[in-house]
Structure formats: C-alpha cells, structure tokens
Amino acid sequence: MIKVTFKNVGQGDSIILEWEQNGESKIGIVDCNLLNSENPVLTHISNIGPKEIEFIILSHPHKDHFSGFRELLQYCREKNICIKKFFHTAQTTPDYLKSASRSVVADNELFELFVLLKNMKLKNEIKVYAINDNPLLQLNLGNEFVMEILAPSSIETDKFIRGVNFPFDEEESTSNPNANWLSTVLKISNNKRTILLTSDVESSVLNRLAKEESARLGESSLILVQAPHHGSKHNLSKAFWKTRKRDNITPLVVSVGKNGHGHPSPELINFFNDQESYEIVRTDIVIDDFEKTIEEKESSAILDSHSTLYKPTRLGGDKVFTITGTSIKMT
C-alpha cells in the first residue's frame, strides 16, 4: 500500500508519499512550496510526527518547488527528525544555481538552501545526492512498490548547462524557464500498476521517454498521474498520454493555484476529458462556468454570497490517493 498526497500549495508542487515497511510507517517528500505564509508540508509533518523521513526530492530548482524546504529542514533539525537522503537535479556551484532564477531574492533563497544542506551533510545529519536517470538508482517503497527516476537524462542536463532556450516561458518573474530542463519524472510501480509524477517536464522529454526508454516506462497500466507544469498546454504531449496503457479510471492531478498563465489550459482540459479513462482532479477551486462577473454580482440585488450559483462545482484542497495492489481510492 502507498498513499500519495498532493498538497494544496497554490501554483506549485508539494507531494507526500507514505507507505508501510516491516510494520513501520515510512514517508518521503517531493517538493515543498509555501502557500502565502504557510508551509503545508511542514504542517503535515508536524501533525504526524515521524521519527525519520526516508527521502526528500527537489524536482528542479524553481521557487514554487523549493520555497518551503529550508523551513522544513530547520524544523526537522530542531525536532531531531532524521532525514536520510536529499536528492536534487542541480549542481551546487553558485553560477549553476544562479542560472536557475532571474532574481537576486530567488538566487539567495536557493543558495541558502544548499548552504544549509552542505552544513547538515558536514555534520553527518543528511546525505545529499545529485540525481540522474540512472536505472540502477531505485528506491523501495515497501515490499511492493519501487520508485525510479526517468528524467532528466544527460540530454536535458546538457541543454540546461549549454543554455539552450526552453521552448516557452510561463514562469514567474523569479524563475528562469531553462531550469525546467532539469525537471524530474518519477515512476512508482509494482508489476501491474504505475504512478507517474512529472513536475514541470517538457513535452519533448516525454516523447523521448516513449521512443527511447519504453522498456523503463514498462507495460503496467497507469493508475495515477500528475499533469506536467500545472496543466500548461505547452507541456502537453498528446501522443505520449494517448498511448499509455491505463486503468478504466486514471486520476490526472493538476497542482495549480491562482496564476497569470491560464493554467490549467482549456486545451489540456479538453484533451484529457476526451480520453475515456482519464479523470481530471485539481488542487484549486473550480467555479461554475456560468458564474457571473464581479461587476454583475455587485449589481445584483437578489443573489447573495450564499447562492448556489456561486458555489464551487468541485472543492480544491489536498488530493489524497491510496493505492493497494491494483486498486486506487481517493479520500
């Protein structure tokens, strides 16, 4: 059994993995974003009070994926919570880290995170690894599921180092879109079912995986997937998703919040709605399509804020999935 929690962190990613191994509860974290002044992942950790965290993964060095990590690490040090491993896709030289952002503030935050990690490593408090798509790097999540990293490969890392322009720019002002070349694709699978966590991966990377890494993608059915880059149309590889073997109902989770990029895009929503077995699940709040404009609301004398006309059709918030064998349940 494995539980996957997509935390509601606005326009960003934070995912918590929980499983049982030899009768003990285990936990891993993929990304950690602040929501306003709150840290939803830290709140989750403080509520369950683990003695240790098996691993933390920074999918790529963009602020909406790492902004809460330093606070989380400091909390774990204070509470003597052992973090066994920290994985990331960035080299830790200052110039390399600086190239992931477009602002001094973001530069400093990322640099301070890696300074903290370095200090913890020197004190034998944590092991820090730069990850790649090495097929030998596998993490067991209990006795049934295994996690491996399908991307980035040396191809994408080289593109980032050489400064090859990312195909589009939908990042906030603090982030360099080229750092999306470093985005992880995580595969969690048993011999029958697969979970794909895609962070901000570019569509050409998914196409490469389908063409060149089909054996590593495997033949098992998709049981749960994450929409790349908060549902951007530019990250949508229609061929990749059409040709994946999947269950009758496969949730596709869009981690999204208020943004100026139109995420998730209507093109992505329409595409997955047209596929028979994908079901779109969002961490934000979806309002009825026929909602009136603010001006119309303010001028209305008969409808108030409690009218069912303005209530969400589907509530946002954390999306929690429990996968056991070949079954999945959303709670």
Secondary structure by P-SEA (a helix, b strand, c coil): cbbbbbcccccbbbbbbbbbccccccccccbbbbcccccaaaaaaaaacccccccccccccccccccaaaaaaaaaaaaccccccccccccccaaaaaaacccaaaaaaaaaaaaaaaaaaaacccccccccccccccccccccbbbbbccccaaaaaaaaaccccccccccccccccccccbbbbbbbcccbbbbbbccccaaaaaaaacccccccccbbbcbbbcccccccccccaaaaaacccccbbbbbbbccccccccccaaaaaaaaacccbbbbbcccccccccccaaaaaaccccccccccccccccccbbbbbbcccccccc
